[in-house]
Amino acid sequence: MLDHTEFEWVSAAGQPVLLYPGFASDDALVEPGEITAAVHNGSDGIALYGDRTKVLALLLRLADAVRNAPPVPTTEACIAATTDPAAWKPGPLTESLPPATRAWPLCDSETPQPIAADPRLATCSDCVHAFNERGPMIPLRLVHFLPDQP
C-alpha cells in the first residue's frame, strides 16, 4: 500500500490551522460538511479532511501512536548483514536499544559500523534498501499500520 507513496514533509514546528468550507488551496476545496486540519510551514503543508468525527478519530490514532512509540535512536546504525527477514518478527520496543556491536553492515561503508539489534532502529539512509536488494528474500518493511480505535 505504501510502496510508491510520496509524502509532503512538514516540520512539527509548522503552524496548525483548521480550514472550513469554502477554503481552496492547490485545486482542492473544503466541501460543506467537512472540516480540514492542516499544518503548514512556508510553502509546504499537509491537510487531513473529512467530517469532524473522522478527522478527530485519525488525529487520535496518530496521537496514540506517538504517545506509545519507542524512543527514537540518536546513534546512526545499520541492519546487520546476518538479519533474516523471514525469521525476524517485530516485537514491542519499550526502550532504546543502542547498537552494541560493530560489524560489516548493509550500509555503504568502508569501515565496520554499529549494527542495530532490531531493524527498526536502523537509521542509515540506504540500509533497508541494501537489505532488500540482497534477495531473493522477503523485503523488510518498517511500516507499522495503526489499528482503529475501539
MODELLER restraints for C-alpha pairs under 7 A, 6 or more apart:
rsr = mdl.restraints
at = mdl.atoms
rsr.add(forms.Gaussian(group=physical.xy_distance, feature=features.Distance(at['CA:8:A'], at['CA:45:A']), mean=6.78, stdev=0.5))
rsr.add(forms.Gaussian(group=physical.xy_distance, feature=features.Distance(at['CA:8:A'], at['CA:46:A']), mean=6.29, stdev=0.5))
rsr.add(forms.Gaussian(group=physical.xy_distance, feature=features.Distance(at['CA:10:A'], at['CA:40:A']), mean=6.66, stdev=0.5))
rsr.add(forms.Gaussian(group=physical.xy_distance, feature=features.Distance(at['CA:10:A'], at['CA:41:A']), mean=6.28, stdev=0.5))
rsr.add(forms.Gaussian(group=physical.xy_distance, feature=features.Distance(at['CA:10:A'], at['CA:44:A']), mean=6.29, stdev=0.5))
rsr.add(forms.Gaussian(group=physical.xy_distance, feature=features.Distance(at['CA:10:A'], at['CA:45:A']), mean=5.96, stdev=0.5))
rsr.add(forms.Gaussian(group=physical.xy_distance, feature=features.Distance(at['CA:10:A'], at['CA:46:A']), mean=6.96, stdev=0.5))
rsr.add(forms.Gaussian(group=physical.xy_distance, feature=features.Distance(at['CA:11:A'], at['CA:41:A']), mean=6.92, stdev=0.5))
rsr.add(forms.Gaussian(group=physical.xy_distance, feature=features.Distance(at['CA:14:A'], at['CA:39:A']), mean=5.85, stdev=0.5))
rsr.add(forms.Gaussian(group=physical.xy_distance, feature=features.Distance(at['CA:14:A'], at['CA:40:A']), mean=5.32, stdev=0.5))
rsr.add(forms.Gaussian(group=physical.xy_distance, feature=features.Distance(at['CA:14:A'], at['CA:41:A']), mean=4.67, stdev=0.5))
rsr.add(forms.Gaussian(group=physical.xy_distance, feature=features.Distance(at['CA:15:A'], at['CA:39:A']), mean=5.39, stdev=0.5))
rsr.add(forms.Gaussian(group=physical.xy_distance, feature=features.Distance(at['CA:15:A'], at['CA:40:A']), mean=5.38, stdev=0.5))
rsr.add(forms.Gaussian(group=physical.xy_distance, feature=features.Distance(at['CA:15:A'], at['CA:41:A']), mean=6.33, stdev=0.5))
rsr.add(forms.Gaussian(group=physical.xy_distance, feature=features.Distance(at['CA:16:A'], at['CA:38:A']), mean=5.72, stdev=0.5))
rsr.add(forms.Gaussian(group=physical.xy_distance, feature=features.Distance(at['CA:16:A'], at['CA:39:A']), mean=4.37, stdev=0.5))
rsr.add(forms.Gaussian(group=physical.xy_distance, feature=features.Distance(at['CA:16:A'], at['CA:40:A']), mean=6.67, stdev=0.5))
rsr.add(forms.Gaussian(group=physical.xy_distance, feature=features.Distance(at['CA:17:A'], at['CA:37:A']), mean=6.08, stdev=0.5))
rsr.add(forms.Gaussian(group=physical.xy_distance, feature=features.Distance(at['CA:17:A'], at['CA:38:A']), mean=5.32, stdev=0.5))
rsr.add(forms.Gaussian(group=physical.xy_distance, feature=features.Distance(at['CA:17:A'], at['CA:39:A']), mean=6.20, stdev=0.5))
rsr.add(forms.Gaussian(group=physical.xy_distance, feature=features.Distance(at['CA:18:A'], at['CA:36:A']), mean=5.66, stdev=0.5))
rsr.add(forms.Gaussian(group=physical.xy_distance, feature=features.Distance(at['CA:18:A'], at['CA:37:A']), mean=4.75, stdev=0.5))
rsr.add(forms.Gaussian(group=physical.xy_distance, feature=features.Distance(at['CA:18:A'], at['CA:38:A']), mean=6.15, stdev=0.5))
rsr.add(forms.Gaussian(group=physical.xy_distance, feature=features.Distance(at['CA:19:A'], at['CA:35:A']), mean=6.27, stdev=0.5))
rsr.add(forms.Gaussian(group=physical.xy_distance, feature=features.Distance(at['CA:19:A'], at['CA:36:A']), mean=4.94, stdev=0.5))
rsr.add(forms.Gaussian(group=physical.xy_distance, feature=features.Distance(at['CA:19:A'], at['CA:37:A']), mean=6.35, stdev=0.5))
rsr.add(forms.Gaussian(group=physical.xy_distance, feature=features.Distance(at['CA:20:A'], at['CA:30:A']), mean=6.21, stdev=0.5))
rsr.add(forms.Gaussian(group=physical.xy_distance, feature=features.Distance(at['CA:20:A'], at['CA:35:A']), mean=5.54, stdev=0.5))
rsr.add(forms.Gaussian(group=physical.xy_distance, feature=features.Distance(at['CA:20:A'], at['CA:36:A']), mean=6.49, stdev=0.5))
rsr.add(forms.Gaussian(group=physical.xy_distance, feature=features.Distance(at['CA:21:A'], at['CA:30:A']), mean=4.59, stdev=0.5))
rsr.add(forms.Gaussian(group=physical.xy_distance, feature=features.Distance(at['CA:21:A'], at['CA:31:A']), mean=5.03, stdev=0.5))
rsr.add(forms.Gaussian(group=physical.xy_distance, feature=features.Distance(at['CA:21:A'], at['CA:32:A']), mean=5.16, stdev=0.5))
rsr.add(forms.Gaussian(group=physical.xy_distance, feature=features.Distance(at['CA:21:A'], at['CA:34:A']), mean=6.60, stdev=0.5))
rsr.add(forms.Gaussian(group=physical.xy_distance, feature=features.Distance(at['CA:22:A'], at['CA:29:A']), mean=6.35, stdev=0.5))
rsr.add(forms.Gaussian(group=physical.xy_distance, feature=features.Distance(at['CA:22:A'], at['CA:30:A']), mean=5.61, stdev=0.5))
rsr.add(forms.Gaussian(group=physical.xy_distance, feature=features.Distance(at['CA:22:A'], at['CA:31:A']), mean=6.62, stdev=0.5))
rsr.add(forms.Gaussian(group=physical.xy_distance, feature=features.Distance(at['CA:23:A'], at['CA:29:A']), mean=5.83, stdev=0.5))
rsr.add(forms.Gaussian(group=physical.xy_distance, feature=features.Distance(at['CA:23:A'], at['CA:30:A']), mean=5.51, stdev=0.5))
rsr.add(forms.Gaussian(group=physical.xy_distance, feature=features.Distance(at['CA:24:A'], at['CA:30:A']), mean=6.36, stdev=0.5))
rsr.add(forms.Gaussian(group=physical.xy_distance, feature=features.Distance(at['CA:33:A'], at['CA:51:A']), mean=6.10, stdev=0.5))
rsr.add(forms.Gaussian(group=physical.xy_distance, feature=features.Distance(at['CA:34:A'], at['CA:49:A']), mean=6.54, stdev=0.5))
rsr.add(forms.Gaussian(group=physical.xy_distance, feature=features.Distance(at['CA:34:A'], at['CA:50:A']), mean=4.89, stdev=0.5))
rsr.add(forms.Gaussian(group=physical.xy_distance, feature=features.Distance(at['CA:34:A'], at['CA:51:A']), mean=4.54, stdev=0.5))
rsr.add(forms.Gaussian(group=physical.xy_distance, feature=features.Distance(at['CA:34:A'], at['CA:52:A']), mean=6.76, stdev=0.5))
rsr.add(forms.Gaussian(group=physical.xy_distance, feature=features.Distance(at['CA:35:A'], at['CA:49:A']), mean=5.83, stdev=0.5))
rsr.add(forms.Gaussian(group=physical.xy_distance, feature=features.Distance(at['CA:35:A'], at['CA:50:A']), mean=5.82, stdev=0.5))
rsr.add(forms.Gaussian(group=physical.xy_distance, feature=features.Distance(at['CA:35:A'], at['CA:51:A']), mean=5.72, stdev=0.5))
rsr.add(forms.Gaussian(group=physical.xy_distance, feature=features.Distance(at['CA:35:A'], at['CA:52:A']), mean=5.82, stdev=0.5))
rsr.add(forms.Gaussian(group=physical.xy_distance, feature=features.Distance(at['CA:36:A'], at['CA:47:A']), mean=6.39, stdev=0.5))
rsr.add(forms.Gaussian(group=physical.xy_distance, feature=features.Distance(at['CA:36:A'], at['CA:48:A']), mean=5.54, stdev=0.5))
rsr.add(forms.Gaussian(group=physical.xy_distance, feature=features.Distance(at['CA:36:A'], at['CA:49:A']), mean=4.28, stdev=0.5))
rsr.add(forms.Gaussian(group=physical.xy_distance, feature=features.Distance(at['CA:36:A'], at['CA:50:A']), mean=6.65, stdev=0.5))
rsr.add(forms.Gaussian(group=physical.xy_distance, feature=features.Distance(at['CA:37:A'], at['CA:47:A']), mean=5.61, stdev=0.5))
rsr.add(forms.Gaussian(group=physical.xy_distance, feature=features.Distance(at['CA:37:A'], at['CA:48:A']), mean=5.30, stdev=0.5))
rsr.add(forms.Gaussian(group=physical.xy_distance, feature=features.Distance(at['CA:37:A'], at['CA:49:A']), mean=6.45, stdev=0.5))
rsr.add(forms.Gaussian(group=physical.xy_distance, feature=features.Distance(at['CA:38:A'], at['CA:46:A']), mean=5.65, stdev=0.5))
rsr.add(forms.Gaussian(group=physical.xy_distance, feature=features.Distance(at['CA:38:A'], at['CA:47:A']), mean=4.06, stdev=0.5))
rsr.add(forms.Gaussian(group=physical.xy_distance, feature=features.Distance(at['CA:38:A'], at['CA:48:A']), mean=6.29, stdev=0.5))
rsr.add(forms.Gaussian(group=physical.xy_distance, feature=features.Distance(at['CA:39:A'], at['CA:45:A']), mean=5.52, stdev=0.5))
rsr.add(forms.Gaussian(group=physical.xy_distance, feature=features.Distance(at['CA:39:A'], at['CA:46:A']), mean=5.56, stdev=0.5))
rsr.add(forms.Gaussian(group=physical.xy_distance, feature=features.Distance(at['CA:39:A'], at['CA:47:A']), mean=6.43, stdev=0.5))
rsr.add(forms.Gaussian(group=physical.xy_distance, feature=features.Distance(at['CA:40:A'], at['CA:46:A']), mean=6.49, stdev=0.5))
rsr.add(forms.Gaussian(group=physical.xy_distance, feature=features.Distance(at['CA:48:A'], at['CA:55:A']), mean=6.60, stdev=0.5))
rsr.add(forms.Gaussian(group=physical.xy_distance, feature=features.Distance(at['CA:49:A'], at['CA:55:A']), mean=6.18, stdev=0.5))
rsr.add(forms.Gaussian(group=physical.xy_distance, feature=features.Distance(at['CA:61:A'], at['CA:146:A']), mean=6.88, stdev=0.5))
rsr.add(forms.Gaussian(group=physical.xy_distance, feature=features.Distance(at['CA:61:A'], at['CA:149:A']), mean=6.75, stdev=0.5))
rsr.add(forms.Gaussian(group=physical.xy_distance, feature=features.Distance(at['CA:70:A'], at['CA:93:A']), mean=5.41, stdev=0.5))
rsr.add(forms.Gaussian(group=physical.xy_distance, feature=features.Distance(at['CA:70:A'], at['CA:94:A']), mean=5.66, stdev=0.5))
rsr.add(forms.Gaussian(group=physical.xy_distance, feature=features.Distance(at['CA:70:A'], at['CA:95:A']), mean=6.07, stdev=0.5))
rsr.add(forms.Gaussian(group=physical.xy_distance, feature=features.Distance(at['CA:70:A'], at['CA:96:A']), mean=6.78, stdev=0.5))
rsr.add(forms.Gaussian(group=physical.xy_distance, feature=features.Distance(at['CA:71:A'], at['CA:95:A']), mean=5.97, stdev=0.5))
rsr.add(forms.Gaussian(group=physical.xy_distance, feature=features.Distance(at['CA:71:A'], at['CA:96:A']), mean=5.27, stdev=0.5))
rsr.add(forms.Gaussian(group=physical.xy_distance, feature=features.Distance(at['CA:72:A'], at['CA:96:A']), mean=6.90, stdev=0.5))
rsr.add(forms.Gaussian(group=physical.xy_distance, feature=features.Distance(at['CA:73:A'], at['CA:96:A']), mean=6.28, stdev=0.5))
rsr.add(forms.Gaussian(group=physical.xy_distance, feature=features.Distance(at['CA:73:A'], at['CA:98:A']), mean=6.88, stdev=0.5))
rsr.add(forms.Gaussian(group=physical.xy_distance, feature=features.Distance(at['CA:73:A'], at['CA:121:A']), mean=6.35, stdev=0.5))
rsr.add(forms.Gaussian(group=physical.xy_distance, feature=features.Distance(at['CA:76:A'], at['CA:122:A']), mean=6.96, stdev=0.5))
rsr.add(forms.Gaussian(group=physical.xy_distance, feature=features.Distance(at['CA:76:A'], at['CA:123:A']), mean=5.27, stdev=0.5))
rsr.add(forms.Gaussian(group=physical.xy_distance, feature=features.Distance(at['CA:76:A'], at['CA:124:A']), mean=5.99, stdev=0.5))
rsr.add(forms.Gaussian(group=physical.xy_distance, feature=features.Distance(at['CA:77:A'], at['CA:99:A']), mean=6.47, stdev=0.5))
rsr.add(forms.Gaussian(group=physical.xy_distance, feature=features.Distance(at['CA:77:A'], at['CA:114:A']), mean=5.27, stdev=0.5))
rsr.add(forms.Gaussian(group=physical.xy_distance, feature=features.Distance(at['CA:77:A'], at['CA:115:A']), mean=5.18, stdev=0.5))
rsr.add(forms.Gaussian(group=physical.xy_distance, feature=features.Distance(at['CA:77:A'], at['CA:116:A']), mean=5.62, stdev=0.5))
rsr.add(forms.Gaussian(group=physical.xy_distance, feature=features.Distance(at['CA:77:A'], at['CA:122:A']), mean=4.89, stdev=0.5))
rsr.add(forms.Gaussian(group=physical.xy_distance, feature=features.Distance(at['CA:77:A'], at['CA:123:A']), mean=5.46, stdev=0.5))
rsr.add(forms.Gaussian(group=physical.xy_distance, feature=features.Distance(at['CA:77:A'], at['CA:124:A']), mean=6.06, stdev=0.5))
rsr.add(forms.Gaussian(group=physical.xy_distance, feature=features.Distance(at['CA:78:A'], at['CA:105:A']), mean=5.78, stdev=0.5))
rsr.add(forms.Gaussian(group=physical.xy_distance, feature=features.Distance(at['CA:78:A'], at['CA:106:A']), mean=6.30, stdev=0.5))
rsr.add(forms.Gaussian(group=physical.xy_distance, feature=features.Distance(at['CA:78:A'], at['CA:107:A']), mean=5.95, stdev=0.5))
rsr.add(forms.Gaussian(group=physical.xy_distance, feature=features.Distance(at['CA:78:A'], at['CA:114:A']), mean=6.59, stdev=0.5))
rsr.add(forms.Gaussian(group=physical.xy_distance, feature=features.Distance(at['CA:78:A'], at['CA:115:A']), mean=4.80, stdev=0.5))
rsr.add(forms.Gaussian(group=physical.xy_distance, feature=features.Distance(at['CA:78:A'], at['CA:116:A']), mean=5.74, stdev=0.5))
rsr.add(forms.Gaussian(group=physical.xy_distance, feature=features.Distance(at['CA:78:A'], at['CA:122:A']), mean=4.69, stdev=0.5))
rsr.add(forms.Gaussian(group=physical.xy_distance, feature=features.Distance(at['CA:78:A'], at['CA:123:A']), mean=6.40, stdev=0.5))
rsr.add(forms.Gaussian(group=physical.xy_distance, feature=features.Distance(at['CA:78:A'], at['CA:124:A']), mean=5.81, stdev=0.5))
rsr.add(forms.Gaussian(group=physical.xy_distance, feature=features.Distance(at['CA:78:A'], at['CA:127:A']), mean=5.82, stdev=0.5))
rsr.add(forms.Gaussian(group=physical.xy_distance, feature=features.Distance(at['CA:79:A'], at['CA:105:A']), mean=5.89, stdev=0.5))
rsr.add(forms.Gaussian(group=physical.xy_distance, feature=features.Distance(at['CA:79:A'], at['CA:106:A']), mean=5.84, stdev=0.5))
rsr.add(forms.Gaussian(group=physical.xy_distance, feature=features.Distance(at['CA:79:A'], at['CA:115:A']), mean=5.53, stdev=0.5))
rsr.add(forms.Gaussian(group=physical.xy_distance, feature=features.Distance(at['CA:79:A'], at['CA:116:A']), mean=5.50, stdev=0.5))
rsr.add(forms.Gaussian(group=physical.xy_distance, feature=features.Distance(at['CA:79:A'], at['CA:119:A']), mean=5.53, stdev=0.5))
rsr.add(forms.Gaussian(group=physical.xy_distance, feature=features.Distance(at['CA:79:A'], at['CA:122:A']), mean=5.76, stdev=0.5))
rsr.add(forms.Gaussian(group=physical.xy_distance, feature=features.Distance(at['CA:79:A'], at['CA:127:A']), mean=6.22, stdev=0.5))
rsr.add(forms.Gaussian(group=physical.xy_distance, feature=features.Distance(at['CA:80:A'], at['CA:105:A']), mean=4.90, stdev=0.5))
rsr.add(forms.Gaussian(group=physical.xy_distance, feature=features.Distance(at['CA:80:A'], at['CA:106:A']), mean=6.40, stdev=0.5))
rsr.add(forms.Gaussian(group=physical.xy_distance, feature=features.Distance(at['CA:80:A'], at['CA:115:A']), mean=5.26, stdev=0.5))
rsr.add(forms.Gaussian(group=physical.xy_distance, feature=features.Distance(at['CA:80:A'], at['CA:116:A']), mean=6.50, stdev=0.5))
rsr.add(forms.Gaussian(group=physical.xy_distance, feature=features.Distance(at['CA:81:A'], at['CA:104:A']), mean=6.79, stdev=0.5))
rsr.add(forms.Gaussian(group=physical.xy_distance, feature=features.Distance(at['CA:81:A'], at['CA:105:A']), mean=5.18, stdev=0.5))
rsr.add(forms.Gaussian(group=physical.xy_distance, feature=features.Distance(at['CA:81:A'], at['CA:106:A']), mean=5.59, stdev=0.5))
rsr.add(forms.Gaussian(group=physical.xy_distance, feature=features.Distance(at['CA:85:A'], at['CA:138:A']), mean=5.84, stdev=0.5))
rsr.add(forms.Gaussian(group=physical.xy_distance, feature=features.Distance(at['CA:85:A'], at['CA:139:A']), mean=6.87, stdev=0.5))
rsr.add(forms.Gaussian(group=physical.xy_distance, feature=features.Distance(at['CA:85:A'], at['CA:140:A']), mean=5.86, stdev=0.5))
rsr.add(forms.Gaussian(group=physical.xy_distance, feature=features.Distance(at['CA:86:A'], at['CA:138:A']), mean=6.00, stdev=0.5))
rsr.add(forms.Gaussian(group=physical.xy_distance, feature=features.Distance(at['CA:98:A'], at['CA:116:A']), mean=6.98, stdev=0.5))
rsr.add(forms.Gaussian(group=physical.xy_distance, feature=features.Distance(at['CA:99:A'], at['CA:114:A']), mean=5.36, stdev=0.5))
rsr.add(forms.Gaussian(group=physical.xy_distance, feature=features.Distance(at['CA:99:A'], at['CA:115:A']), mean=5.34, stdev=0.5))
rsr.add(forms.Gaussian(group=physical.xy_distance, feature=features.Distance(at['CA:99:A'], at['CA:116:A']), mean=4.85, stdev=0.5))
rsr.add(forms.Gaussian(group=physical.xy_distance, feature=features.Distance(at['CA:99:A'], at['CA:117:A']), mean=6.58, stdev=0.5))
rsr.add(forms.Gaussian(group=physical.xy_distance, feature=features.Distance(at['CA:100:A'], at['CA:114:A']), mean=6.77, stdev=0.5))
rsr.add(forms.Gaussian(group=physical.xy_distance, feature=features.Distance(at['CA:101:A'], at['CA:114:A']), mean=5.63, stdev=0.5))
rsr.add(forms.Gaussian(group=physical.xy_distance, feature=features.Distance(at['CA:101:A'], at['CA:115:A']), mean=6.20, stdev=0.5))
rsr.add(forms.Gaussian(group=physical.xy_distance, feature=features.Distance(at['CA:102:A'], at['CA:112:A']), mean=5.71, stdev=0.5))
rsr.add(forms.Gaussian(group=physical.xy_distance, feature=features.Distance(at['CA:102:A'], at['CA:113:A']), mean=5.17, stdev=0.5))
rsr.add(forms.Gaussian(group=physical.xy_distance, feature=features.Distance(at['CA:102:A'], at['CA:114:A']), mean=4.38, stdev=0.5))
rsr.add(forms.Gaussian(group=physical.xy_distance, feature=features.Distance(at['CA:102:A'], at['CA:115:A']), mean=6.02, stdev=0.5))
rsr.add(forms.Gaussian(group=physical.xy_distance, feature=features.Distance(at['CA:103:A'], at['CA:112:A']), mean=4.87, stdev=0.5))
rsr.add(forms.Gaussian(group=physical.xy_distance, feature=features.Distance(at['CA:103:A'], at['CA:113:A']), mean=5.84, stdev=0.5))
rsr.add(forms.Gaussian(group=physical.xy_distance, feature=features.Distance(at['CA:103:A'], at['CA:114:A']), mean=6.53, stdev=0.5))
rsr.add(forms.Gaussian(group=physical.xy_distance, feature=features.Distance(at['CA:103:A'], at['CA:115:A']), mean=6.59, stdev=0.5))
rsr.add(forms.Gaussian(group=physical.xy_distance, feature=features.Distance(at['CA:104:A'], at['CA:112:A']), mean=4.87, stdev=0.5))
rsr.add(forms.Gaussian(group=physical.xy_distance, feature=features.Distance(at['CA:104:A'], at['CA:113:A']), mean=6.44, stdev=0.5))
rsr.add(forms.Gaussian(group=physical.xy_distance, feature=features.Distance(at['CA:105:A'], at['CA:112:A']), mean=6.98, stdev=0.5))
rsr.add(forms.Gaussian(group=physical.xy_distance, feature=features.Distance(at['CA:105:A'], at['CA:113:A']), mean=6.47, stdev=0.5))
rsr.add(forms.Gaussian(group=physical.xy_distance, feature=features.Distance(at['CA:105:A'], at['CA:115:A']), mean=6.27, stdev=0.5))
rsr.add(forms.Gaussian(group=physical.xy_distance, feature=features.Distance(at['CA:106:A'], at['CA:127:A']), mean=5.19, stdev=0.5))
rsr.add(forms.Gaussian(group=physical.xy_distance, feature=features.Distance(at['CA:106:A'], at['CA:130:A']), mean=5.86, stdev=0.5))
rsr.add(forms.Gaussian(group=physical.xy_distance, feature=features.Distance(at['CA:106:A'], at['CA:131:A']), mean=6.11, stdev=0.5))
rsr.add(forms.Gaussian(group=physical.xy_distance, feature=features.Distance(at['CA:107:A'], at['CA:124:A']), mean=6.83, stdev=0.5))
rsr.add(forms.Gaussian(group=physical.xy_distance, feature=features.Distance(at['CA:107:A'], at['CA:126:A']), mean=6.16, stdev=0.5))
rsr.add(forms.Gaussian(group=physical.xy_distance, feature=features.Distance(at['CA:107:A'], at['CA:127:A']), mean=4.72, stdev=0.5))
rsr.add(forms.Gaussian(group=physical.xy_distance, feature=features.Distance(at['CA:107:A'], at['CA:130:A']), mean=6.92, stdev=0.5))
rsr.add(forms.Gaussian(group=physical.xy_distance, feature=features.Distance(at['CA:116:A'], at['CA:122:A']), mean=5.75, stdev=0.5))
rsr.add(forms.Gaussian(group=physical.xy_distance, feature=features.Distance(at['CA:120:A'], at['CA:142:A']), mean=6.26, stdev=0.5))
rsr.add(forms.Gaussian(group=physical.xy_distance, feature=features.Distance(at['CA:128:A'], at['CA:140:A']), mean=6.88, stdev=0.5))
rsr.add(forms.Gaussian(group=physical.xy_distance, feature=features.Distance(at['CA:132:A'], at['CA:139:A']), mean=5.13, stdev=0.5))
rsr.add(forms.Gaussian(group=physical.xy_distance, feature=features.Distance(at['CA:132:A'], at['CA:140:A']), mean=6.33, stdev=0.5))
